[in-house]
């Protein structure tokens, strides 16, 4: 049976918000197992999860004073971790866009308009949110194979899967992502109704 960790209690959080360094350190250390669990469940890879957890704990340390309700620490940390995981997916997507070779006549193409840039960013956020909403096993395979561009066998080996199991998960992930995007599910911050 795994040990259960409790979130810090409200008096400790209040003391941390008031600037007590010992309380702040205790809040960060007590929150760490929960934050890591959130990150492992939301991020595509163990490395991304570790990066997101570290960033979230830094934000907790620096900005605990902005937490409005001391009883909302868990939901606040979940949102921070989720945003960090989405940010990492966006970075991967933008890196892959930057690495695409320019087509013929690309040097004479006009710069995209501000409207096109905003629409492209909104679409990237919608895709990132849809990827983040996938079940963890599907998200891992999809990101490693389609975003990071790793060979199928490397993905299967990294996740301890047979080639057939990796292909099956990838197929299910792609189908679920297509379905979510075709359904036009709005995501947070999406101005569409």
LINKA-V389577 format. One line per field, one symbol per residue. burial: # if it has 9 or more other C-alpha atoms within 8 Angstrom, else .. A space follows every 10 residues. Layout:
# LINKA-V389577
burial = ???
This chain:
# LINKA-V389577
burial = .......#.. .######..# ..######.# ##.###.### .####..### .##.###.## #..##.#..# .##..###.# ##.###.### .##..#.... .......... ......#... .#.####### ##.#.#.### #####.#..# .#..###... #.#.###.## .###.##..# #......... ...
